[in-house]
Amino acid sequence: IQKFLAQVVIAVLFFFVYMRNGYNPVIEVSALNLELNLGFMYGFFILFMLVGTSNAVNLTDGLDGLAAGLSAIAILVYGMIAWNSGWLAGYDDVAIFCFILVGGLLGFLVYNGHPAKVFMGDTGSLALGGVIATLAILTHRELSLILTGGVFVIETLSVILQVASVKLRGKRLFPMTPIHHSFEKWGWSETDIVRLFYVVGFILGTGALAY
């Protein structure tokens, strides 16, 4: 509960800072040429994004190098989006921040890859999730987070569906959640699971760039 409340407080502070700097409550779907004006509901929307993404990355941090590698892919995608976002003030600074963070994560993976010598923990995973959501908000590509963080979404949905199934049906949908642990139960090695999730993350990230 304390961890959740801390995330909410940080998200609220971010929202107020964002509002003071002339926030735009419009969600753009450039691929479909649509603009959705959420008005005051935009505040609740970005609060959900920040808290949900930070927890999603935290849930994914269960195998050596998994969360760090997928975060590097997602942040790299947003760096490429920001680099070409001429409509965004300070877009080049946002892109440079992304590329620096990706470099830091790659260095971290040297020690966090299997077998891990250094572990990320809640401090790292929650912060990375908040950064990814913030980048989606700053680049005005909020809905792209569904694709860019697609693996994180799948991991979180597996937990939600598992809990709902146990509560409603008394049966499990998966051997174990988050879903990367189900792959372990199915006999996959840890390194193969991480590689598979990286590939899926790259494919979804490419889709986000096209979007």
For each residue, the residues with C-beta under 8 A, 3 or more apart:
1: 4 5
2: 5 6
3: 6 7 122 126
4: 1 7 8 51
5: 1 2 8 9
6: 2 3 9 10
7: 3 4 10 11 50 51 54 55 126 130
8: 4 5 11 12 47 51
9: 5 6 12 13
10: 6 7 13 14 50 130
11: 7 8 14 15 46 47 50 51 130
12: 8 9 15 16 47
13: 9 10 16 17
14: 10 11 17 18 46 50 134
15: 11 12 18 19 43 46 47
16: 12 13 19 20
17: 13 14 20 21
18: 14 15 21 23 46 137
19: 15 16 23 43
20: 16 17
21: 17 18
22:
23: 18 19 42
24: 140
25: 37 38 39 40 41 42 43
26: 35 36 37 38 42 140
27: 35 36 38 42 45 140 142 143
28: 34 35 36 140 141
29: 32 33 34 35 36 143
30: 33 141 211
31: 210 211
32: 29
33: 29 30
34: 28 29
35: 26 27 28 29
36: 26 27 28 29
37: 25 26
38: 25 26 27 41 42 45
39: 25 42
40: 25 43
41: 25 38 44 45
42: 23 25 26 27 38 39 45 46
43: 15 19 25 40 46 47
44: 41 47 48
45: 27 38 41 42 48 49 142
46: 11 14 15 18 42 43 49 50 133 137 142
47: 8 11 12 15 43 44 50 51
48: 44 45 51 52
49: 45 46 52 53 133 136 137 142 145
50: 7 10 11 14 46 47 53 54 130 133 134
51: 4 7 8 11 47 48 54 55
52: 48 49 55 56 133 156
53: 49 50 56 57 129 130 132 133 145 149 152
54: 7 50 51 57 58 125 126 127 128 129 130 133
55: 7 51 52 58 59 126 129 156
56: 52 53 59 60 129 149 152 153 155 156
57: 53 54 60 61 67 70 71 125 126 128 129 132 149 152
58: 54 55 61 67 122 125 126 129
59: 55 56 62 152 155 156 159 178
60: 56 57 66 67 70 125 151 152 155 178 180
61: 57 58 66 67 120 121 124 125
62: 59 66 67 178 180 181
63: 66 114 180 190 193 194
64: 112 113 114 115 116 190 194
65: 68 69 109 112 113 114 116 194
66: 60 61 62 63 69 70 180 193 194 197
67: 57 58 60 61 62 70 71 120 124 125 128
68: 65 71 72 105 108 109 112 120 124 128
69: 65 66 72 73 105 109 194 197 198 201
70: 57 60 66 67 73 74 149 151 152 197 198 201
71: 57 67 68 74 75 105 128 129 131 132
72: 68 69 75 76 102 105 106 109
73: 69 70 76 77 198 201 202 205
74: 70 71 77 78 132 148 149 152 201 205
75: 71 72 78 79 98 101 102 105 128 131 132 135
76: 72 73 79 80 98 99 102 205
77: 73 74 80 81 148 205 208 209
78: 74 75 81 82 94 98 132 135 136 139 141 148
79: 75 76 82 83 94 95 97 98 99 102
80: 76 77 83 84 95 209
81: 77 78 84 85 139 141 144 208 209
82: 78 79 85 88 91 92 94 95 98 135 138 139
83: 79 80 91 92 95
84: 80 81 91
85: 81 82 88 91 94 139 140
86: 91
87: 91 140
88: 82 85 91 94 138 139 140
89:
90: 93 94
91: 82 83 84 85 86 87 88 94 95 139
92: 82 83 95 96
93: 90 96 97
94: 78 79 82 85 88 90 91 97 98 135 138 139
95: 79 80 82 83 91 92 98 99
96: 92 93 99 100
97: 79 93 94 100 101
98: 75 76 78 79 82 94 95 101 102 135
99: 76 79 95 96 102 103
100: 96 97 103 104
101: 75 97 98 104 105 131
102: 72 75 76 79 98 99 105 106
103: 99 100 106 107
104: 100 101 107 108
105: 68 69 71 72 75 101 102 108 109
106: 72 102 103 109 110
107: 103 104 110
108: 68 104 105 111 112 118 120
109: 65 68 69 72 105 106 112 113
110: 106 107 113
111: 108 116 117 118
112: 64 65 68 108 109 116 117 118 119 120
113: 64 65 109 110 116
114: 63 64 65 190 191 194
115: 64
116: 64 65 111 112 113 119
117: 111 112
118: 108 111 112
119: 112 116
120: 61 67 68 108 112 123 124 125
121: 61 124 125
122: 3 58 125 126
123: 120 126 127
124: 61 67 68 120 121 127 128
125: 54 57 58 60 61 67 120 121 122 128 129
126: 3 7 54 55 57 58 122 123 129 130
127: 54 123 124 130 131
128: 54 57 67 68 71 75 124 125 131 132
129: 53 54 55 56 57 58 71 125 126 132 133 152
130: 7 10 11 50 53 54 126 127 133 134
131: 71 75 101 127 128 134 135
132: 53 57 71 74 75 78 128 129 135 136 145 148 149
133: 46 49 50 52 53 54 129 130 136 137 145
134: 14 50 130 131 137 138
135: 75 78 82 94 98 131 132 138 139
136: 49 78 132 133 139 141 142 144 145 148
137: 18 46 49 133 134 140 142
138: 82 88 94 134 135
139: 78 81 82 85 88 91 94 135 136
140: 24 26 27 28 85 87 88 137
141: 28 30 78 81 136 144 145 208
142: 27 45 46 49 136 137 145
143: 27 29 146
144: 81 136 141 147 148 208 211
145: 49 53 132 133 136 141 142 148 149
146: 143 149 150 153
147: 144 150 204 205 207 208 211
148: 74 77 78 132 136 144 145 204 205 208
149: 53 56 57 70 74 132 145 146 152 153
150: 146 147 153 154 200 201 204
151: 60 70 154 155 197 200 201 204
152: 53 56 57 59 60 70 74 129 149 155 156
153: 56 146 149 150 156 157
154: 150 151 157 158 179
155: 56 59 60 151 152 158 159 178 179 180
156: 52 55 56 59 152 153 159 160 178
157: 153 154 160 161
158: 154 155 161 162 173 174 177 178 179 182
159: 59 155 156 162 163 177 178
160: 156 157 163 164
161: 157 158 164 165 173 174
162: 158 159 165 166 172 173 174 177
163: 159 160 166 167
164: 160 161 167 168
165: 161 162 168 169 171 172 173
166: 162 163 169 170 171 172
167: 163 164
168: 164 165
169: 165 166
170: 166
171: 165 166
172: 162 165 166 175
173: 158 161 162 165
174: 158 161 162 177 179 182
175: 172 181 182 185 186
176: 181 182 184 185
177: 158 159 162 174 181 182
178: 59 60 62 155 156 158 159 181
179: 154 155 158 174 182 183
180: 60 62 63 66 155 183 184 193 197
181: 62 175 176 177 178 184 185
182: 158 174 175 176 177 179 185 186
183: 179 180 186 188 193 196
184: 176 180 181 187 188 190 193
185: 175 176 181 182
186: 175 182 183
187: 184
188: 183 184 192 193 196
189: 192 193
190: 63 64 114 184 193 194
191: 114 194 195
192: 188 189 195 196
193: 63 66 180 183 184 188 189 190 196 197
194: 63 64 65 66 69 114 190 191 197 198
195: 191 192 198 199
196: 183 188 192 193 199 200
197: 66 69 70 151 180 193 194 200 201
198: 69 70 73 194 195 201 202
199: 195 196 202 203
200: 150 151 196 197 203 204
201: 69 70 73 74 150 151 197 198 204 205
202: 73 198 199 205 206
203: 199 200 206 207
204: 147 148 150 151 200 201 207 208
205: 73 74 76 77 147 148 201 202 208 209
206: 202 203 209 210
207: 147 203 204 210 211
208: 77 81 141 144 147 148 204 205 211
209: 77 80 81 205 206
210: 31 206 207
211: 30 31 144 147 207 208
